[in-house]
Amino acid sequence: MVCGYRARVAAWSGFFIIMAFGLKLPGAAQEQSAASGGDKPVTFSKDIAPILQRTCQQCHRPDSLAPMSLIKYEEVRPYARAMKARTALNGKQGVMPPWHVEKGVGVQHYKDDISLTQEEIGKIAKWADSGAVQGNPADMPPPVKWKDPIEWTIEPDLVVSTPAVSVAAAAPDWYGRLPGDVATTGLTEDRYVAAVQTREVHDNKGASGRRTSGGLYVVHHLAFKVIGPDGEVSKEPWSAHQPGQNVEFFEDRGLLLKAGSKIEFDNIHLHSNGTETTARVEWGFKFHPKGYVPKYKIQNVGAGAYDLDIKGMEANQRFEGFNTLTEHTRILNFKPHMHATGVRMCLEAIWGNTVETLTCAGYDHGWLRVYTYDDDSQPLLPKGTILRVTGYHDNTPSNKNVAEPRNWTGAGHRAIDNMMIGGVQGVSMTDEEFQAAIQQRREQHHLAEGERFVGCLLCGTSNPAVKPRVTPTATTNQGQQP
């Protein structure tokens, strides 16, 4: 879901420290100010309000999920320096809006990208540093008219909801099957799904609770099965619901939802958040037009590490997972999944002795994002490419998601256990399709012979080979290291 902020109340405590002591950010803040446009004055009405409307107010408004409203100048002014600090974090835990792809590393073009541009970050910094003035109220953009407390990013054609479940303020983790766990879709004909969005709807409207993984949420994850009218389980790669998850797009592909299908919620993980909370999860399905038949079939090609040995009181603990592509593959998205100790994950493609970073993203266990590559930036990888997923774990007091950093932790399903899964989806391509896609990418980006384009390992030649060629030196994302 595209929310500028669906944050924990406790996570904002750093805001007040920053405001109280007037701390300034080094380096990055100076870059922000430079990006804001020199000596041109920055005001709330003309410059800041449009940014908040695009990226923040979806959650930061009355009766929504965030702990404060960011609509009126009087509401926003007290948080000026805090906004400067949080927007400058560039992919790290706590960055706002919650989009964790690292700028300047790997692919930079994604669908549903709610991150701020460098110019916008600079404007916020300059506004905070220059007194956070209101400016002329006549410069204010028209207010956004929100329909629901929790907005859909897509306009779903079908919404399916779980039964409501209540979690006590201090309940232990619960993992199992959701009671009353089958919902009917009501479909009378087969339809292909173009986009899926999930959202947790609960009655915890910014209430102050414990600082826990998932913040205001009580559903850590919820997986489901689609049962066809013949009783068979769908083999489509449906994704589980996770906290803060945004839209998954399948524009030129599609997942089949058959007529008469039922949805079975067979795997739910609940945890308490310090406040008694009643919640349900809703799935919104956006369909392709009637009669649409996808050309490609989606498959999971990701990797992970399943034997984790995370030591207490130690930062920068690194684990790797690998997968070899058996077909030419167009990569659609990257879905990092970790638990409380996770702080960063990178996806790399290895071809011969070429190592190229596709995406590096910070990780915050309260915001499990899906990073869907723009159509013109989807990595094109030849068969034989090795995908390497690297996860970074911080089990120290500096990671506020960790309940007790002195403890060792390993892999497991509970919130106090850990995971490291690099979800990746792609579509297989024939030799002819792959060669045509590379040629199209070269033409789209006007690549001369020998020029590289991130994510397209063989774009450097007009007649690419389909076997890895070992060269004397390796390159990593045109000089950028993960």
Number of C-alpha atoms within 10 A of each C-alpha: 24 27 27 23 22 28 27 26 18 16 14 15 11 14 19 14 12 17 16 10 8 11 12 15 14 8 8 17 19 14 16 22 21 17 18 21 14 10 9 9 15 24 24 26 19 18 20 20 24 17 18 18 18 16 21 25 23 28 24 23 19 15 15 20 27 25 23 20 19 22 18 15 17 11 12 18 18 15 20 20 25 22 20 26 26 20 24 23 17 23 24 21 24 26 20 27 23 32 29 27 26 20 16 11 20 26 22 16 15 19 15 19 20 18 22 18 11 18 16 19 26 27 27 28 31 29 24 23 16 12 13 22 17 21 16 11 12 9 14 18 13 10 11 11 6 11 8 10 15 19 16 19 16 16 14 15 11 14 15 17 21 21 16 14 16 15 21 15 16 14 14 13 16 17 16 12 16 19 12 11 15 19 16 14 18 12 14 10 11 14 21 22 22 20 21 23 24 25 22 22 17 19 15 19 15 18 18 16 19 17 18 24 27 28 27 32 27 31 23 27 18 22 16 18 21 24 20 16 12 8 10 11 15 16 12 16 14 14 16 15 23 25 25 26 22 25 22 21 23 20 13 14 20 23 23 20 22 19 15 16 24 22 19 20 23 15 16 18 20 23 24 27 27 20 19 17 20 16 19 17 20 17 16 21 21 20 23 21 11 10 9 14 15 18 9 13 15 19 17 14 19 24 21 22 17 16 13 18 14 22 18 16 15 15 19 15 17 16 19 19 18 20 16 16 17 13 17 22 24 23 25 25 23 24 21 29 24 26 28 25 31 28 25 26 29 24 27 23 26 22 22 15 15 19 21 27 25 24 26 27 28 24 30 30 25 26 25 25 27 25 27 25 22 17 15 12 20 23 23 25 28 27 19 19 24 19 26 23 27 24 30 20 25 25 28 21 16 11 18 21 26 23 18 14 21 14 14 14 17 15 18 14 15 17 23 18 17 24 24 27 22 27 19 22 19 23 19 21 20 11 14 8 12 20 22 12 17 22 18 14 19 22 12 10 11 10 17 13 12 11 12 18 20 20 23 22 24 24 26 17 17 15 12 14 11 15 12 17 11 11 10 7 7 15 15 19 24 14 11 12 13 19
